[in-house]
């Protein structure tokens, strides 16, 4: 069980929390083999397994065999083994020595840590965006956020799929991720982008759990709309504080294992 003291958290100066948490995020979970140095078969195996994980096609309760997956893809075990090692280092799976691997599930500690990292990165991004919102780049960001807000609203209204269905929530979640990704991309910091991408599995699990709570999807849309409005008005402090509350809300929902 987690207790979140929002008032105390929001009273901190933004730079008191950004630097240490971002440094921790950058030093953890990075595959030691850079993509540019991976073989084509290793990249193929990595992308295949990552897509299967993010699309929910691999069961977290099942133990998966390197040999069986290699045979399914029609490749040798070596690139599959290397891909599995990278996925483990990137936080997508847990390797069971001499047996195989399992898709990583979301623990309470995982969720707390990933939310802290997101608060550090996205809090900084939204604050900087508000400062530069009148620039051409800032106006382009507003246009993209407005588009995503309208898409999320359509989903909840049943315009793209039956409201409340699994398909509609998948669409809503994808637009949710795009909303946050747009803010990160605005800053142009490659480490921020890479950290966000490496954390995508745990972010997805956190988002899935939160959106399963009745009313959370509507509240998410409302919070996104307010963040957009604060950005449009150049209210960086207000946008920053709301972003932190928005990201930290799942800690109060008891959705992790």
SULBEL-V200625 format. One record per backbone hydrogen bond with DSSP energy under -1.0 kcal/mol. NH is the residue of the N-H (numbers start at 1). CO is the residue of the C=O. If there is no record, write none. Layout:
{{NH | CO} {NH | CO}}
This chain:
{{6 | 4} {9 | 5} {10 | 6} {12 | 9} {16 | 13} {18 | 14} {21 | 17} {22 | 18} {23 | 19} {24 | 20} {25 | 21} {26 | 22} {27 | 23} {28 | 24} {37 | 34} {38 | 35} {43 | 39} {44 | 40} {45 | 41} {46 | 42} {47 | 43} {48 | 44} {49 | 45} {50 | 46} {51 | 47} {52 | 48} {53 | 49} {54 | 50} {55 | 51} {56 | 53} {57 | 52} {62 | 59} {64 | 101} {69 | 65} {70 | 66} {71 | 67} {72 | 68} {73 | 69} {74 | 70} {75 | 70} {81 | 77} {82 | 78} {83 | 79} {84 | 80} {85 | 81} {86 | 82} {87 | 83} {88 | 84} {89 | 85} {90 | 86} {91 | 88} {92 | 87} {94 | 102} {96 | 100} {99 | 96} {100 | 96} {101 | 64} {102 | 94} {104 | 92} {111 | 107} {112 | 108} {113 | 109} {114 | 110} {115 | 111} {116 | 112} {117 | 113} {118 | 114} {119 | 115} {120 | 116} {121 | 117} {122 | 118} {123 | 119} {124 | 120} {125 | 121} {126 | 122} {127 | 123} {128 | 124} {129 | 125} {130 | 126} {131 | 127} {132 | 128} {135 | 132} {139 | 135} {140 | 136} {141 | 137} {142 | 138} {143 | 139} {144 | 140} {145 | 141} {146 | 142} {147 | 143} {148 | 144} {149 | 145} {150 | 146} {151 | 147} {152 | 148} {153 | 149} {154 | 150} {155 | 151} {156 | 152} {157 | 153} {158 | 155} {159 | 154} {165 | 162} {169 | 165} {170 | 166} {171 | 167} {172 | 168} {173 | 169} {174 | 170} {175 | 171} {176 | 172} {177 | 173} {178 | 174} {179 | 175} {180 | 176} {181 | 177} {182 | 178} {183 | 179} {184 | 180} {185 | 181} {186 | 182} {193 | 189} {194 | 190} {195 | 191} {196 | 192} {197 | 193} {198 | 194} {199 | 195} {200 | 197} {203 | 199} {204 | 200} {205 | 201} {206 | 202} {207 | 203} {208 | 204} {209 | 205} {210 | 206} {211 | 207} {212 | 208} {213 | 210} {216 | 213} {219 | 215} {220 | 216} {221 | 217} {222 | 218} {223 | 219} {224 | 220} {225 | 221} {226 | 222} {227 | 223} {228 | 224} {229 | 225} {230 | 226} {231 | 227} {232 | 228} {233 | 229} {234 | 231} {235 | 230} {236 | 234} {239 | 235} {240 | 236} {241 | 237} {242 | 238} {243 | 239} {244 | 240} {245 | 241} {246 | 242} {247 | 243} {248 | 244} {249 | 245} {251 | 248} {252 | 249} {253 | 250} {257 | 106}}
